[in-house]
């Protein structure tokens, strides 16, 4: 596994990671390609991986509470920004990053994981309304909302909201589960 940069902090300071969440994403976190996202800055001081964990866990919690497909939500949200380049300095081959990175992320995710339709829709529609086509599934709609919330919190580096290290807690818990 590639060396993981020190993760930043989580969106909320009172999060305790649920074992159901780990069960949902275990196969995803066991692949090196996911951890490569830690090498790319995303919003403010947060890496792409930090951001995807934030979006994934918060979306999972909401969808679980609403009795939606929380496993597909957790997986799709964890992979939603798997574009694997620094969008601040590198440009996609065609189009602007905000418009094309969902398709790039979906292609990368399809290359490395077996995805269901909800997960694919989450990845490709998370930038709605830029993607123009409305999310097909309620889980996709939740993720695109949470994605925007997390991006704002991360970009403005709201330390009063972002304090504990979700990723560190997750890695410790995952090590005990495997």
DOSE-191962 format. One record per residue: residue in three letters; x, y, z of N, C-alpha, C in turn. Coordinates in steps of 0.2 Angstrom, whole numbers, padded with zeros to 4 digits, always signed. Each point is the difference from the previous one (the first is absolute). Example, Ala and Ser with C-alpha at 12.3 -4.5 7.8 and 13.67 -1.06 7.14 Angstrom:
ala+0066-0028+0039-0004+0006+0000+0004+0006+0000
ser-0002+0005-0004+0004+0006+0001-0004+0005+0003
This chain:
unk+0004-0006+0000-0004+0006+0000+0004+0006+0000
unk-0001+0005-0004+0004+0006+0000-0001+0004+0007
unk+0006+0004+0001+0000+0004+0006-0006+0005+0000
unk-0003-0001+0006-0006+0005+0001+0002+0006+0003
unk-0001+0006-0003+0001+0006+0003-0004+0001+0007
unk+0002+0004+0004-0003+0000+0007-0007+0004-0002
unk-0006-0004+0002-0006+0003-0002-0002+0006+0005
unk-0004+0004-0003-0002+0006+0004-0006-0002+0005
unk-0005+0004+0000-0005-0002+0005-0007-0001-0002
unk-0004-0002+0004-0007-0002-0002-0004+0006+0000
unk-0006-0001-0003-0005+0005+0000-0003+0001+0007
unk-0001-0005+0004-0003+0001+0007+0005-0003+0005
unk+0000+0003+0006+0004-0003+0005-0003-0005+0004
unk-0006-0002-0001-0003-0005+0004-0001-0007-0004
unk+0003-0001-0005-0001-0006-0004+0003-0006+0003
unk-0003-0005+0000+0003-0007+0002-0002-0004-0006
unk+0005-0003-0003-0001-0004-0007-0004-0006+0002
unk-0005-0001-0004-0004-0006+0001+0003-0006-0004
unk-0001-0006+0003+0003-0006-0003-0004-0002-0007
unk-0006+0002+0000-0004-0001-0006+0003+0004-0006
unk+0003+0006+0002+0003+0004-0006+0006-0003-0002
unk+0004-0003+0004+0006-0004-0002-0002-0006-0004
unk-0005-0003+0002-0002-0006-0004-0002+0002-0007
unk-0003+0006-0001-0002+0002-0006+0006+0002-0005
unk+0005+0003+0003+0006+0002-0004+0006-0004+0000
unk+0000-0005+0004+0006-0004+0001+0004-0002-0006
unk-0004-0002-0006+0004-0002-0006+0003+0006-0003
unk-0003+0006+0001+0002+0006-0004+0007+0002+0004
unk+0000+0000+0006+0006+0003+0004+0006-0005-0001
unk-0002-0006-0002+0006-0005-0001+0003+0001-0006
unk-0001+0004-0004+0003+0002-0007+0004+0006+0000
unk+0006-0001-0002+0005+0006+0000-0002+0006-0004
unk-0004-0001-0005-0003+0006-0004-0003+0005+0004
unk-0004-0003+0005-0004+0005+0005+0005+0004+0003
unk+0005-0003+0003+0005+0004+0004+0004+0005-0004
unk+0001-0001-0006+0003+0005-0005-0003+0007+0001
unk-0007+0000+0002-0003+0007+0000+0003+0004+0006
unk+0004-0003+0004+0003+0004+0006+0006+0004-0003
unk+0002-0001-0006+0005+0004-0003-0002+0006-0004
unk-0007+0001+0000-0002+0006-0004-0004+0005+0005
unk+0002+0006+0000-0004+0005+0004-0007+0001-0004
unk-0004+0002+0005-0007+0001-0003-0003+0006+0002
unk-0003+0000+0006-0003+0007+0003+0005+0002+0006
unk+0003+0006-0001+0004+0003+0005+0006-0005+0002
unk+0000-0002+0006+0006-0004+0002-0002-0007+0000
unk-0006-0002-0003-0002-0007+0000+0001-0003-0006
unk+0002-0007+0000+0002-0004-0006-0007-0002-0003
unk+0001-0003-0005-0006-0003-0004-0003-0006+0005
unk+0005-0003+0002-0002-0006+0005-0004+0002+0006
unk+0003+0006+0003-0004+0002+0006-0007+0002-0002
unk+0000+0004-0005-0007+0002-0002-0005-0006-0002
unk+0003-0005-0003-0005-0005-0002-0002-0004+0006
unk+0005-0001+0005-0003-0003+0006-0005+0004+0004
unk+0001+0007+0000-0005+0004+0003-0007-0001-0003
unk+0000+0001-0007-0006-0001-0003-0003-0007+0000
unk+0004-0005+0000-0002-0007+0001-0004-0001+0006
unk+0004+0002+0006-0003-0002+0006-0006+0004+0002
unk+0000+0006-0001-0006+0004+0001-0006-0002-0004
unk+0001-0001-0006-0005-0003-0005-0003-0006+0003
unk+0005-0005+0002-0002-0006+0002-0005+0001+0006
unk+0002+0004+0005-0004+0001+0006-0007+0003-0002
unk+0000+0004-0004-0007+0003-0002-0004-0005-0004
unk+0003-0004-0004-0004-0005-0004-0002-0006+0005
unk+0004-0002+0004-0002-0005+0005-0006+0002+0004
unk+0001+0006+0003-0006+0003+0003-0007+0000-0004
unk+0001+0001-0006-0006+0001-0005-0002-0007-0003
unk+0004-0005+0002-0002-0007-0002+0001+0000-0008
unk+0005+0003-0002+0002+0000-0007+0006-0005-0001
unk+0002-0001-0006+0006-0005-0001+0006+0003+0002
unk+0002-0001+0007+0006+0004+0003+0006-0003-0002
unk+0000-0007-0002+0007-0003-0002+0002+0003-0007
unk-0005+0000-0005+0002+0003-0006+0001+0007+0000
unk-0003+0004+0005+0002+0007+0001+0007+0001+0003
unk+0002-0004+0004+0007+0000+0003+0005-0001-0005
unk-0001-0005-0004+0005-0002-0005+0000+0005-0006
unk-0006+0002-0002+0000+0005-0006+0003+0007+0002
unk-0002+0002+0007+0003+0006+0002+0008+0000+0001
unk+0002-0006+0002+0007-0001+0001+0004+0000-0006
unk-0003-0001-0006+0003+0000-0006-0002+0006-0005
unk-0004+0004+0003-0003+0005-0004+0006+0005-0003
unk+0005+0001+0003+0006+0004-0003+0006-0004-0001
unk-0001-0005-0003+0006-0005-0002+0003+0002-0007
unk+0001+0007+0000+0003+0002-0007+0007+0000+0000
unk+0004+0000+0005+0007-0002+0001+0005+0005-0004
unk-0002+0007+0001+0005+0005-0002-0001+0006+0004
unk+0004+0005+0000+0000+0006+0004-0004+0005-0004
unk-0006+0001+0001-0004+0004-0004+0002+0008+0000
unk+0004+0001+0005+0002+0007+0001+0006+0002-0005
unk+0003-0005-0002+0006+0001-0005-0001-0004-0006
unk-0003-0006+0000+0000-0004-0006-0007+0001-0003
unk-0001+0000-0006-0006+0000-0004-0002-0006-0003
unk-0007-0002+0000-0002-0006-0004+0001+0001-0007
unk+0000-0005-0004+0002+0000-0007-0006+0004-0004
unk-0006-0001+0002-0005+0004-0003-0005+0003+0005
unk-0001+0006+0000-0005+0004+0004+0003+0002+0006
unk-0005+0004+0004+0002+0002+0007-0001-0005+0005
unk+0005+0000+0005+0000-0005+0005-0007-0001+0004
unk-0004+0006+0001-0006-0001+0004-0005-0004-0004
unk+0000+0001-0007-0005-0004-0004+0002-0007-0002
unk+0007-0001-0001+0002-0007-0002+0003-0005+0005
unk+0002+0003+0006+0003-0005+0005-0005-0006+0002
unk-0007+0002+0000-0004-0006+0002+0001-0006-0005
unk+0000+0001-0006+0001-0005-0005+0007-0003+0001
unk+0005+0004+0001+0007-0003+0001+0000-0005+0006
unk-0003+0003+0006-0001-0004+0006-0004-0007-0001
unk-0005+0001-0004-0004-0006-0002+0004-0005-0004
unk+0004+0002-0005+0004-0004-0004+0005-0004+0005
unk+0003+0004+0004+0005-0003+0005-0003-0005+0004
unk-0006+0002+0003-0003-0005+0005-0002-0006-0004
unk-0003+0000-0006-0002-0005-0004+0006-0005-0001
unk+0006+0003-0001+0006-0004-0002+0003-0004+0006
unk-0002+0002+0006+0003-0003+0006-0005-0003+0005
unk-0007+0001-0001-0005-0002+0004-0006-0003-0004
unk-0003-0004+0003-0007-0002-0002-0005+0004+0003
unk-0003+0004-0004-0005+0005+0002-0007-0002-0002
unk-0005+0002+0004-0007-0001-0001-0003+0007-0003
unk-0006+0000-0003-0002+0006-0003-0001+0006+0005
unk-0001-0001+0006-0001+0006+0005+0007+0003+0001
unk+0005-0004+0001+0007+0002+0000+0002+0004-0006
unk-0001-0003-0006+0002+0004-0006-0004+0007+0000
unk-0006+0000+0001-0004+0006+0000+0003+0005+0005
unk+0001-0002+0006+0003+0004+0005+0007+0004-0003
unk+0004-0004-0003+0006+0002-0002-0001+0005-0006
unk-0004-0002-0005+0000+0004-0006-0005+0007+0001
unk-0004-0001+0006-0005+0006+0000+0002+0004+0007
unk+0005-0001+0003+0001+0004+0006+0002+0007-0001
unk+0001+0002-0006+0001+0007-0001-0006+0004-0003
unk-0006-0003+0001-0006+0003-0003-0001+0006+0004
unk-0002+0006-0003-0003+0000-0007+0005+0001-0005
unk+0007+0000+0001+0004+0001-0006+0000-0006-0004
unk-0002-0006+0002-0001-0006-0004-0006+0000-0004
unk-0004+0005+0001-0007+0002-0003-0005-0006+0001
unk+0002-0006-0001-0005-0005+0001-0001-0001+0008
unk-0006+0000+0002-0002-0001+0007+0002-0007+0003
unk+0002+0000+0006+0002-0007+0003-0007-0005-0001
unk+0002-0006-0002-0006-0005-0001-0002-0003+0007
unk+0004+0000+0005-0001-0004+0006+0000+0005+0006
unk-0004-0001+0005+0000+0004+0006+0006+0000+0003
unk+0004-0005+0000+0007-0001+0003+0004+0005-0004
unk+0000+0001-0006+0004+0004-0004-0001+0007+0002
unk-0007+0002+0001-0002+0007+0002+0003+0002+0007
unk+0000-0005+0004+0003+0001+0007+0007+0001-0001
unk+0004-0004-0004+0007+0001+0000+0002+0007-0003
unk-0004+0002-0006+0002+0006-0003-0001+0006+0005
unk-0005+0000+0005-0001+0005+0005+0006+0000+0005
unk+0001-0006+0002+0005-0001+0005+0007+0002-0002
unk+0001-0002-0007+0007+0002-0003+0000+0008+0000
unk-0005+0004-0001+0001+0007+0000+0001+0003+0007
unk-0004-0003+0005+0001+0002+0007+0007-0001+0002
unk+0003-0006-0001+0007-0002+0002+0005+0004-0004
unk-0001+0002-0006+0004+0004-0004+0001+0007+0003
unk-0006+0003+0002+0000+0006+0003+0003+0000+0007
unk-0001-0005+0004+0003+0000+0007+0008-0001-0001
unk+0002-0004-0005+0007-0001-0001+0004+0006-0003
unk-0004+0003-0005+0003+0006-0003+0001+0006+0005
unk-0004+0001+0004+0000+0005+0005+0003-0002+0006
unk+0003-0006+0000+0004-0003+0006-0003+0002+0007
unk-0007-0002+0000-0003+0001+0007+0002-0004+0005
unk+0005+0001+0003+0003-0004+0006-0005-0001+0005
unk-0005+0005+0001-0005-0001+0006-0004-0006-0002
unk-0001-0002-0007-0004-0005-0002+0004-0006-0001
unk+0006+0001-0002+0005-0006-0002+0005-0001+0005
unk+0000-0005+0004+0005-0001+0005+0003-0007+0001
unk-0004-0005+0001+0003-0006+0000+0002-0003-0006
unk+0005-0005+0000+0002-0003-0006-0004-0006-0002
unk-0005+0000-0004-0004-0005-0002+0004-0006-0003
unk+0004+0002-0005+0004-0004-0003+0005-0004+0004
unk+0003+0003+0005+0004-0004+0005-0004-0005+0004
unk-0006+0003+0002-0004-0005+0004-0002-0006-0004
unk-0002+0002-0007-0002-0006-0004+0006-0005-0001
unk+0006+0003-0002+0006-0005-0001+0001-0004+0006
unk-0001+0002+0006+0001-0004+0006-0005-0005+0001
unk-0006+0002-0001-0006-0005+0000+0001-0005-0005
unk+0001+0002-0006+0001-0005-0006+0005-0005+0002
unk+0006+0002+0003+0005-0004+0001-0002-0005+0005
unk-0004+0001+0005-0003-0005+0004-0005-0004-0003
unk-0004+0002-0005-0005-0004-0003+0003-0005-0005
unk+0006+0001-0003+0002-0004-0006+0003-0006+0003
